[in-house]
Amino acid sequence: MAFIKNVQKTIKENIRDYGMFIALFAIMIFFTITTKGIFISPRNISNLVNQTGYIAVLAVGMTLVIVIRHIDLSVGFLAGFMGAISAIAMVSWHLPVGVVIPLVLILGILAGLLTAFLVAKLGIPAFVASLAGWLIYRGALLLVTLKTGTIIIPNATYNAIGNGYIPDIPDIGILPGAHKVTLLLGILAVIFFVIGEIKNREKKKAYDFEVSSMDMFIMKMIFVSALIMAVTWVLAGYNGLSWTFVIVLVVTLVYHFISTQTVLGRYIYAVGGNPEAAELSGINVKTITYIVFGSMGMLSALSGILYTSRLQSATTIAGQLFEMDAIAAAYVGGVSASGGVGRVTGSIIGAFVMMSLTSGMNLMTIDISSQYIVKGAVLAAAVIFDVATRNRSK
């Protein structure tokens, strides 16, 4: 009886955090049953991870933009334009990959800073400033691909970013057919997770902060560890971890650390919670706006690299509706529409929720019109859930 009460209390107190995981779990179970196991097959999960990559990195940046009470509609076609620039730099300018990638990321930062200048310095609403960027980058993408149309990228190293997998050790008769490096990394991830959770719990207790009951703490560690190993096992059954997965993981870990463990992260959430109070407390709101939008521009460029690398080409429609998928992923992942609340890890889960819906409905051969309706309904439900939980907490 005490265990059931602890479960109910934990879920009630952390419903915003657990809701997205429950939704993703339910979606995966549903599509696994309706597709007779095809959805959960190693090949499909691997493809799903690679397809989610370019949206996931956008969702990370969009999370922080929404947290500080802004929006950025330009990120989709900015990603497409930056991807086209990378293709042109390699095909026409004959620049090496080691030069192209940093160059494109820097250009993305500059584009983000330009939007931030319009918002922070000139006081233009972010919606209008980024809408102008949406139109400009859309036109720029068409302009640079006007003569050639689709630009084929022949560079194997660049294309491996979106299609390649981390190398494996030679087969020595142990677990034949499985990607052993992936399994080893999964085990290490579980070990680091358990150690991190134990240290975090001890730190909270040292400062007399409230912690979950021991049975809930153990249950959480078992569940998350089992989830990590399950995903690792599935991916190990088909080529292992992709470079796209590695990039998304690194981006997530870096931004999670910045947003939760640094002064900059506290400033970002303070600005989102109350910009006026943050300004009065000594936080330079304009500087935070520049940093967040500059970061968003860089991640847009990275998204463009992942997308063009996966397609092995730059197209005239690259980036179309990326911004909508990123915004939807952020909201589904728990970002509050009123700002000040949201985690980058939640937005990654939100990205997987949205892309899982797309993948599952494609496997069920559901037409695109119905897919848009379903995804719209899921987004509306996420926002309603956000409003309901905020009203209940007041």
TIDREN-526436 format. One record per residue (C-alpha): residue in one letter; z, x, y. Coordinates in steps of 0.001 Angstrom, whole numbers, padded with zeros to 6 digits, always signed. Layout:
N
AZXY/...
***
This chain:
394
M+000000+000000+000000/A+000863+002834+002399/F-002447+004518+001562/I-004409+001348+002415/K-002534+001011+005717/N-003324+004630+006552/V-007006+004033+005812/Q-007073+000943+008020/K-005255+002768+010834/T-007552+005791+010640/I-010713+003693+010696/K-009419+001552+013549/E-008477+004559+015681/N-011694+006456+014960/I-014188+003619+014662/R-016548+005187+017228/D-016704+008429+015232/Y-016882+006887+011770/G-019234+004025+012599/M-022355+006211+012724/F-021517+007870+009392/I-020985+004492+007780/A-024323+003291+009197/L-026202+006359+007926/F-024570+006071+004495/A-025461+002371+004269/I-029066+003001+005353/M-029528+005767+002789/I-028057+003630-000023/F-030280+000689+000955/F-033503+002703+001012/T-032564+004582-002162/I-032278+001248-003982/T-035355-000381-002432/T-037572+002679-003044/K-036193+003223-006557/G-034779+006637-005720/I-037818+008044-003893/F-035983+008097-000574/I-033217+010375-001874/S-035591+012695-003726/P-035368+016390-002712/R-038926+016412-001398/N-038418+013376+000843/I-035035+014542+002152/S-036556+017943+002962/N-039423+016260+004817/L-036941+013981+006589/V-034964+016988+007843/N-038117+018663+009170/Q-039334+015445+010806/T-035955+014923+012472/G-035718+018472+013857/Y-037664+018068+017080/I-035911+014787+017907/A-032484+016171+016998/V-032654+019053+019500/L-033764+016611+022199/A-030871+014301+021294/V-028393+017165+021761/G-029595+017790+025316/M-029883+014078+026089/T-026271+013599+025021/L-025008+015820+027823/V-027409+014247+030328/I-026089+010771+029522/V-022505+012040+029490/I-022859+013036+033175/R-024254+009538+033884/H-027942+010426+034193/I-031092+009970+032132/D-034171+012143+031595/L-037415+010349+030751/S-039590+013433+031148/V-038445+015259+028011/G-041074+013793+025670/F-044208+014909+027449/L-042442+018052+028684/A-042010+018940+024995/G-045669+018132+024346/F-046796+020183+027350/M-044616+023177+026414/G-045966+023005+022868/A-049508+023075+024248/I-048624+026064+026444/S-047328+027931+023398/A-050559+027158+021534/I-052719+028310+024438/A-050621+031462+024888/M-051282+032486+021278/V-054871+031269+020873/S-056373+032005+024306/W-054044+034602+025822/H-053448+036378+022474/L-049738+036822+023150/P-047433+037610+020195/V-044948+035021+018947/G-042037+037198+020095/V-043259+036823+023676/V-044489+033230+023518/I-041240+031607+022379/P-038964+033119+025099/L-041670+032478+027704/V-041937+028799+026792/L-038143+028379+026695/I-037864+029899+030190/L-040601+027582+031473/G-038658+024671+029983/I-035513+025751+031825/L-037440+025940+035103/A-038839+022437+034528/G-035324+021127+033905/L-034024+022828+037039/L-036798+021192+039050/T-035630+017761+037924/A-032039+018782+038683/F-033082+019830+042203/L-034513+016368+042861/V-031354+014727+041529/A-028583+017032+042807/K-030052+018319+046060/L-032268+015484+047276/G-030206+012655+045810/I-033132+011023+043985/P-031978+008837+041060/A-032507+010646+037763/F-034500+007716+036410/V-037067+008020+039214/A-037131+011836+039255/S-037628+012087+035499/L-040190+009257+035519/A-042201+011327+037977/G-041863+014239+035571/W-043016+011991+032715/L-046228+011244+034599/I-046758+014846+035709/Y-046259+016391+032269/R-048397+013687+030679/G-051213+014579+033052/A-050627+018320+032596/L-050829+017949+028806/L-054137+016108+029086/L-055390+018704+031560/V-054708+021769+029407/T-056208+020098+026320/L-059142+018536+028184/K-061807+020966+026988/T-060624+021649+023461/G-058716+018516+022508/T-056519+019499+019568/I-055663+023204+019645/I-055334+024641+016134/I-052643+027325+015805/P-053592+029970+013204/N-050429+032066+013580/A-048564+031993+010242/T-045266+033218+011722/Y-045229+030490+014361/N-046219+027775+011880/A-043441+028869+009521/I-040879+027676+012088/G-041763+024061+011344/N-042933+024403+007751/G-041242+027462+006232/Y-038035+027836+004231/I-035388+030533+004068/P-036018+033090+001289/D-034192+032946-002033/I-032869+035623-004361/P-034883+036299-007554/D-034279+033946-010483/I-031755+035568-012829/G-031361+032650-015223/I-028570+030915-013292/L-029459+027386-012139/P-033204+027803-012753/G-035343+025861-010292/A-032570+025576-007684/H-032577+027465-004402/K-029508+029644-004894/V-029163+030925-001312/T-029025+027315-000117/L-026262+026511-002614/L-024337+029615-001567/L-024615+028657+002102/G-023400+025160+001235/I-020314+026595-000495/L-019624+028859+002502/A-020006+025870+004841/V-017384+023945+002853/I-014995+026919+002942/F-015375+027372+006708/F-014993+023620+007254/V-011751+023424+005258/I-010281+026510+006962/G-011293+025196+010395/E-009751+021774+009768/I-006485+023291+008545/K-006254+025590+011588/N-007085+022721+013945/R-004395+020545+012374/E-001800+023306+012647/K-002738+023926+016287/K-002285+020226+017111/K+001108+020158+015388/A+002190+023264+017300/Y+001557+021420+020581/D+003172+018200+019274/F-000147+016316+019272/E-000540+013376+016927/V-002303+014221+013656/S-003537+012039+010826/S-001391+011532+007756/M-001678+014138+005008/D-003419+011785+002570/M-006051+010871+005211/F-006474+014536+006103/I-007078+015473+002462/M-009381+012495+001975/K-011449+013529+004999/M-011819+017094+003741/I-012821+015923+000262/F-015361+013423+001635/V-017004+015826+004095/S-017025+018677+001565/A-018619+016412-001032/L-021191+015279+001535/I-022078+018877+002467/M-022489+019881-001174/A-024498+016743-001985/V-026977+017443+000825/T-027085+021121-000133/W-027753+020261-003789/V-030576+017889-002888/L-032215+020417-000548/A-031782+023181-003111/G-033913+021137-005477/Y-036964+021540-003213/N-037504+024923-001535/G-034003+025017-000028/L-033114+025029+003663/S-036020+024977+006080/W-036121+027100+009208/T-036166+023848+011181/F-032830+022886+009614/V-031410+026318+010464/I-032548+026005+014107/V-031078+022504+014455/L-027828+023695+012858/V-027535+026660+015244/V-028285+024461+018284/T-025698+021912+017134/L-022986+024513+016515/V-023590+026259+019855/Y-023562+023041+021887/H-020622+021638+019954/F-018647+024792+020750/I-019650+024697+024423/S-018820+021018+024814/T-015459+021121+022999/Q-014064+024631+023387/T-015120+025897+026825/V-014275+025246+030466/L-017901+024283+031070/G-017621+021575+028435/R-014481+020161+030041/Y-016211+020161+033413/I-019197+018274+031987/Y-017000+015516+030576/A-014900+015426+033734/V-018043+014846+035805/G-019116+012115+033397/G-015711+010458+033470/N-015471+010310+037262/P-017842+012401+039458/E-015880+011765+042647/A-012557+012771+041112/A-014190+015827+039542/E-015543+016906+042933/L-012142+016460+044546/S-010514+018532+041798/G-012771+021487+042631/I-015617+021019+040136/N-019067+021611+041625/V-020896+018505+040400/K-024263+019791+041615/T-023891+022986+039595/I-023030+020992+036472/T-026119+018842+037080/Y-028304+021961+037298/I-026819+023378+034095/V-027203+020165+032098/F-030779+019461+033206/G-031759+023123+032795/S-030376+022975+029270/M-032315+019769+028668/G-035521+021491+029770/M-034918+024399+027411/L-034277+022073+024468/S-037419+020120+025373/A-039399+023346+025113/L-037746+024105+021765/S-038625+020597+020590/G-042242+021208+021584/I-042251+024459+019602/L-040846+022730+016503/Y-043362+019884+016782/T-046492+021992+017319/S-045331+024401+014638/R-044913+021577+012141/L-048362+020156+012946/Q-049798+023679+013259/S-051588+022415+016339/A-051136+021025+019856/T-052499+017521+020431/T-053227+015369+023466/I-050569+012800+022494/A-047796+015249+021559/G-044439+014093+022887/Q-045304+010415+023095/L-042096+008325+022823/F-039988+011403+022027/E-037729+010558+024945/M-037106+007070+023587/D-036188+008420+020149/A-033855+010982+021741/I-032146+008383+023937/A-031813+006008+020987/A-030357+008792+018815/A-027788+009621+021502/Y-026651+006018+021864/V-026598+005359+018122/G-024611+008583+017781/G-021811+007256+019970/V-022678+008272+023528/S-021300+005770+026010/A-023714+004038+028361/S-021117+004421+031126/G-020919+008212+030737/G-018071+010568+029946/V-018028+009893+026195/G-020180+011334+023426/R-020512+014237+021026/V-023539+016339+020175/T-022648+016119+016474/G-022755+012338+016747/S-026196+012463+018306/I-027471+014543+015385/I-026259+011799+013047/G-027901+009265+015357/A-031193+011158+015086/F-030962+011070+011296/V-030190+007339+011427/M-033316+006601+013465/M-035583+008892+011458/S-034134+007614+008160/L-035120+004119+009242/T-038662+005332+009941/S-038924+007259+006671/G-037468+004462+004565/M-039646+001764+006095/N-042731+003953+005669/L-041906+004353+001976/M-041549+000570+001762/T-044957+000253+003496/I-043482-001874+006284/D-045920-002234+009196/I-045295-000362+012440/S-044661-003524+014474/S-041734-004484+012259/Q-040437-000919+012402/Y-040206-001055+016203/I-038323-004359+016001/V-035812-002986+013486/K-035216+000219+015467/G-034811-001800+018664/A-032252-004026+016961/V-030317-000983+015735/L-030268+000480+019258/A-029080-002834+020726/A-026348-003030+018079/A-025199+000499+018950/V-024880-000333+022659/I-023108-003628+021902/F-020736-001702+019633/D-020057+000778+022434/V-019276-001977+024955/A-017086-003859+022468/T-014992-000793+021544/R-014527+000175+025200/N-013428-003338+026141/R-010998-003415+023231/S-009449-000088+024255/K-008730-001268+027800/
***
